Amino acid sequence: MTTNKRRDRGGAGLGSHLEGNIMSKIDDLKAEIESLPSEEFAEIFQWLSERGWEKWDKEIEADSQAGRLEFLVREGREQKAKGTLKDL
């Protein structure tokens, strides 16, 4: 039995050395982004935003297919039946 939580969860057990490298890489990327001209910053911002929305869409789709959003339909129907459903 190992005491390394990363190994216990099936990870490679790489420890803080890898975490330090990842943070260094993220810090480097942040510095690069901050130094971009306005047009390039806007381009990377738009790209990241689109990626975020794509990820959100996939999560919502997966939740919907798994039935995790059925409570919203149920609440809407209940409010409609009570006459308390508001138009958007």
Secondary structure, DSSP 8 states (H G I E B T S, - for coil): ----HHHHTT----HHHHHHHHHHHHHHHHHHHHTS-HHHHHHHHHHHHHHHHHHHHHHHHHHHHTTTTHHHHHHHHHHHHHT-----
